């Protein structure tokens, strides 16, 4: 049986999605983001994907001020949702 290298597989996965975010609806972008909850893989491809996702949110025309970088910036361990025209993070501590 062939052994699949998890890091190579995930890099291929994220590289395939990195450039496919253009033209996605805000709901599709939120679904992509929320599907990353619990993923504990650090790879350059994943970081590029998440960076592209962040750029897509900012280019969407929706209010991203509550998830902007800073003291209360976007945390990848919490899901996000759309409230009206604003993207907000769901933090239940």
C-alpha positions as CSV (number, residue, x, y, z in Angstrom):
1,X,0.0,0.0,0.0
2,X,1.3,3.5,-0.9
3,X,2.0,5.8,2.0
4,X,0.5,9.3,1.6
5,X,2.6,12.1,3.1
6,X,0.1,14.2,5.1
7,X,2.1,17.4,4.7
8,X,2.3,17.0,0.9
9,X,-1.4,16.1,0.6
10,X,-2.4,19.2,2.6
11,X,-0.1,21.5,0.6
12,X,-1.6,20.3,-2.6
13,X,-5.1,20.8,-1.1
14,X,-4.4,24.4,-0.1
15,X,-2.5,25.2,-3.2
16,X,-5.5,24.1,-5.3
17,X,-7.9,26.4,-3.3
18,X,-5.6,29.4,-2.9
19,X,-6.5,30.9,-6.3
20,X,-10.1,29.8,-6.3
21,X,-11.5,32.3,-3.9
22,X,-12.2,35.0,-6.4
23,X,-15.9,35.3,-7.3
24,X,-17.0,33.3,-4.2
25,X,-20.0,34.6,-2.3
26,X,-19.6,35.9,1.3
27,X,-21.3,32.7,2.5
28,X,-18.9,30.5,0.6
29,X,-15.9,32.4,2.1
30,X,-17.4,32.1,5.6
31,X,-17.9,28.3,5.0
32,X,-14.2,28.0,3.9
33,X,-13.1,29.9,7.0
34,X,-15.2,27.9,9.4
35,X,-14.1,24.6,7.8
36,X,-10.6,25.5,9.1
37,X,-11.7,25.2,12.7
38,X,-9.7,22.6,14.5
39,X,-7.1,22.2,11.8
40,X,-3.7,22.0,13.5
41,X,-1.4,22.0,10.4
42,X,1.2,24.6,9.8
43,X,2.3,24.8,6.2
44,X,3.3,27.6,3.9
45,X,0.4,26.6,1.5
46,X,-2.1,26.8,4.3
47,X,-0.9,30.2,5.4
48,X,-1.1,31.5,1.8
49,X,-4.6,30.1,1.6
50,X,-5.7,31.8,4.9
51,X,-4.0,35.0,3.7
52,X,-5.9,34.9,0.5
53,X,-9.1,34.2,2.4
54,X,-8.5,37.2,4.6
55,X,-8.0,39.4,1.4
56,X,-11.2,38.0,-0.1
57,X,-13.1,39.0,3.0
58,X,-11.7,42.6,2.9
59,X,-12.5,42.8,-0.8
60,X,-16.0,41.5,-0.3
61,X,-17.5,44.9,0.5
62,X,-18.8,43.6,3.9
63,X,-17.8,45.3,7.1
64,X,-14.7,43.5,8.4
65,X,-13.8,46.0,11.2
66,X,-14.6,43.5,14.0
67,X,-12.2,40.9,12.6
68,X,-9.5,43.3,11.5
69,X,-6.0,42.7,12.8
70,X,-5.3,44.3,16.2
71,X,-6.0,43.5,19.8
72,X,-9.4,41.9,19.0
73,X,-8.3,40.7,15.6
74,X,-9.3,37.6,13.7
75,X,-8.6,34.4,15.5
76,X,-8.5,31.2,13.4
77,X,-9.7,29.1,16.3
78,X,-13.1,30.7,16.4
79,X,-15.8,30.5,13.7
80,X,-17.3,33.6,12.0
81,X,-20.7,34.6,10.8
82,X,-22.5,37.3,8.9
83,X,-24.7,39.7,10.9
84,X,-26.3,42.0,8.5
85,X,-23.4,43.6,6.6
86,X,-20.8,42.8,9.3
87,X,-18.6,39.8,9.6
88,X,-18.2,38.9,13.2
89,X,-16.4,36.2,15.2
90,X,-18.3,33.8,17.4
91,X,-16.2,33.7,20.7
92,X,-17.9,31.6,23.4
93,X,-15.5,31.5,26.3
